[in-house]
């Protein structure tokens, strides 16, 4: 068994489609991670966009050390996922930079294919992976699940946060993207 440090993990995911995987992820790693994720009802959806972004950053990501993006079939379209990744990459006095990794879920088109399409990843995540010395890495949801492997991914992302430079230059989403998902067009 590999022994790694316990990390405060912010899990970013598409709330309506991938909640099941987020719950499994946290359940499997209970005791190994401190879940810092935003839950339904944690932020008033009527707040202005800037206030929502600030609450995500200051209440949930501020003391996280690693952000794990669970990437399902339409995660690339979600404004909150974009905002969460952007906040995770920013190093401020109150919010140190988080390590970053993505996990392709079994619902993702490229799950367990030899390669993955950057256009089917959240764009800000895609900007930070897939090249030598990248800030982030992409993995596949383990089948069968292996706690040690996932803990190692998280710890490696934690270490990379100080040895690699992230790309956070992309403009933040103003709204959810629309486009084709494997089940049809969405907003």
N, C-alpha and C positions, 0 to 999 in steps of 0.2 A: 504494500500500500504506500502510495506517495503521500508525504505529509507536506501540506502547503498552508500558508497563512490564511486565516479567515478574512474574507473581504466583504465590504459593504457594496452590494451589487444593485445597480439600477437596471431593471428589465424594461426594455422598450419593445412594444409589440402592437399589433392591430387589435384593439380591445374587442371588437365585435366578432372577429373571425378566429383569433388565436388565443383566446383566454384559457382554453383547455391546456395548451402547451405551456403557457406561463405558469399555471397552477402545478402541472407535473414537474416543471423545471425547479420551482421553489420547494416542492414537496420532497423531491429526490435529494436536494442539497441542503435540507433543513439542518441546522447545526454547523454547516460549512460556510453559509453566506448569511448576511443580514439583508433582507429584501427591502429596498428603498423605493419600490415602484409606486406609481400613481394608480389608485384604484378608482372605480366608478364612484362618482359623487364627491371625490376629494377636492375638486376644483369646480367652482361655479361656472357653467358654460356660458353664462350671460356676461361675464367679465370681458372687458376689452382685450384684444389679442396680446398687447404688451403686458397686461397684468397676468394673463394666463402663462405666458412665457416666463415672467419673473417668478411666479409661484412654483412652476416646474423646477426652475433653476435653484431657487432659494429654499424651498421646503423639502424637495425630494432628492435632488442631485448634489446639493451643497456638500454633504459629507460622504458621498459615494466614492469608491475608489475605482470601480470598473462598471462600464455600461455594456450590457449584453443585449443585442438586438435580435429578437426572434423574428426571422424573415419568412413570412408566409407568402401566398400567391399575390396579395395586393398591398403588402406592407410598404412597397416603394411609393405608394400614392399618398400616404398619410401625413398630414401637416404636423400632428403632434409628435410623430416619430422623428421627422426632420428637426423640429425644435429641440427634442430631447437629445438627439445626437449633437446638434450644434452647441447646446449648453454643456454637454459632457466634454466637448473638445476645447472649450474656453477655459483659460486659466486666469482667474481673478482672485482678489484678496479673500473673498468669501467662498469661492467655488474653485478649488484646485482642479486641474485637468484630470479626467478619468481615463483609464485604459479603455479600449474599445474592441469588441469582437462581434461578429454576426454568426448566427446559427441558422442554416437553411432548414426549414421545417418539412416534414413529409408532404405537406400541401403545396410546396413550392415546385414550380415547373422543372427546375434544375436539380431537385433533390437526388442525390447519389448519382448524378451524371458526372462524367469525367471533368467537365468544366462548368462554370456558371456564367450567365450573361450579366454584365454590369448594369444593363438597362432594366433588369428585373430586381435590382437591389435598391434600397433607399439611396438616392443620388449622393448624399453626403457620406454615407458609408462606402459607396463605390469609389468615391474620390480618395479614400484612405486605405485601399487594399488592392491586392493583386500585382504588386511589384516588389522587387527586392528592397528590404528595409522599410516596408510599409508600416504605418502606424497601427493598422487593424488587420485582422485575418478573418477569413470566412471558413466555417466548419459546417458539417452536416449533422443534424440531430442524430445522436448515436443509436444504432439499432443492431444489437441490443445496447441498452443504456449502460454506461460505465461511469460511475461517480468520479473515480480517480482521473479519468481522461478529461472530463468537464472541469474539474477543479484545476487541473494543469492548464487548460485553455485560459481560465480566468486569471490564474496567477501570472501566466506569460503576458497577458494583456496588461496587467498591473505593472509588470517590469518594463514593457515597451513604452509606457506613457512618459518615461523620462529619457529613453534612448532613441526615440523617433519623433519626428515633427509632424503634427497633423495638418491636414488641409481643411480649413474651415472658411474658405473664401466665398463659397457659393451663397447667393441670396437665399434667405429663408423663405419657405413656402408661405404664401398669404392665405391659401386655402388648400383643401385636398385636391390632388391632381385627378383628372379623369383620364380614362384610357381603358384598354382592353386587359381584362384579367382572364384567367383560364375558364371562368364561368360566364363571361360576357362583359359588356361595357359597364363601368361603374363611375360614380362621381366621387 
